[in-house]
Amino acid sequence: MSAAVRWGGWITGPTAIGPEEFARAGYHYVGIDTQHGYFDDAGAARLLRRLSGVPITTLVRLPSADPAPIGRVLDAGADGVIIALVESAEQAADAVAAACYPPTGVRSFGPLRADLGTDLATLATRTSVYVMIETVRGVQAAAEICAVPGLAGVYVGPADLAISMGVAVADGLTDTRVLGAIDDIQALATAAGITPGIHAGTGAAGRMLAARGYTMLTLAAESQALRRGAAEFLAEAAGTEPSQTATGQTKPAGGYQ
């Protein structure tokens, strides 16, 4: 990621339609969610291969720094990984090591994609590691996490961060305590020379968080974009206004906003 603001979409199912449409709309990256999404190894690999010719960066979210699944998605062609629930510099260092070949890391060599080549130096330059700070413990360790060598950036999960702080998910981007932590993480990441990223969840939140210094912002999941587009088509046909929930002006009861 460059210092310029990068906008992203979020993918929870193994279809290329969402990523292709995000790319066509001008988004810079997609997060492929293997933590909460409906992916198995084969589904993630097929999607990554399908997207190899689509002009969009692919980042796969994984639930931990386990080297085996990290290696598999990178072997399948992911441009980077986002590791969830990191609460210490040690966990962040484990994530970096899992994505790097020896002697700097522990990644096993598995050249499954012929088009990626076998030159380790070249492969290393196309791999980015982001770690999620989304708990009180993670915030407390944020300075040490941001200082881990080889880390491309941090990625804030406002929903889990709000829950960890005893705040309702719906208030995660308005509560002063949560926003204070979000601002602290951004400042630490920027000072460390790495990318401050965050799951904004709406365009309005993305604009607000970009103004607070975040440069990697996920705006919508594919289901959210489909819901909004479907509601607008229906309202246009019926001569009415789309519901606020469908357009993202209010938060739905569940799922990715």
C-alpha positions, 0 to 999 in steps of 0.5 A, a space after each residue: 500500500 502507498 501513502 495515498 488513501 486506498 479503498 477496499 471491499 470485503 468478500 465473504 463468499 467464494 465468487 469472483 463477481 464481488 471482487 470483479 465489481 469492486 475492481 470495476 468500481 475503482 476499489 484498490 483491494 479486497 479482503 477475502 475473509 476466511 475467518 468469518 466467511 464461507 471459504 475452505 482452502 479450495 474455494 479460497 485458492 480458486 478465487 485467488 486464481 480467478 482474480 489473478 487477471 483482475 486489477 485489484 490487490 487481494 488480502 486474505 484475512 486469517 484467524 491466527 498466525 498459524 504458518 500452514 494456512 498463511 503459506 497456503 493462501 500465499 502459495 495460491 496467489 494472495 498479495 498479502 494476509 490480514 491476521 486477526 486478534 493480534 495482541 502482542 508484538 510476539 504474535 505480530 512477529 509470528 505472523 511476519 515469520 509465517 509469510 517469509 521464507 528462511 532465514 527471516 521466516 518459517 514459510 515452507 516453499 510450495 510453488 503451486 502457481 507457475 505464473 508466480 515464479 520461484 525466485 524467493 526475492 521476487 516472491 518476498 516483494 509481493 507479500 504484505 502482512 497486516 495484523 489486526 488490533 481489535 482488543 484492549 490488549 492489542 491497543 495496550 501493545 500497539 506501540 510494540 506491535 507497530 515496531 515489529 520488522 517486516 510488518 506492512 501495516 495494522 488493521 483495526 476492527 472497530 466492532 471487536 474493539 468496541 466489544 472489548 471496551 464494553 461498548 455496543 457495536 453500533 456505537 463503535 465509531 461514535 464512542 469517544 473511548 473507541 475513537 480515542 483508541 482508533 486515533 492512538 493506533 493511527 498515530 503509532 502506525 504512522 510514526 512507525 512508517 507502516 500503513 494504518 488500516 481500518 474496517 470502516 463499513 460505510 462510505 461515510 465512516 470511510 470519509 471520517 476515518 480517512 480525515 483522521 489519518 487512516 490510509 487503508 479503509 474497507 468500505 463495504 462487503 459484497 453482500 452490503 453492496 448488493 443489498 444497497 444496489 438492490 434496494 435502490 433498483 427496487 425504490 426506483 421502480 416503485 417510485 419510493 425512497 430506499 430504506 435507510 438500513 439498505 443504504 447503510 444510513 442506519 446499521 442492520 441488526 447483524 452481519 457486516 454493515 
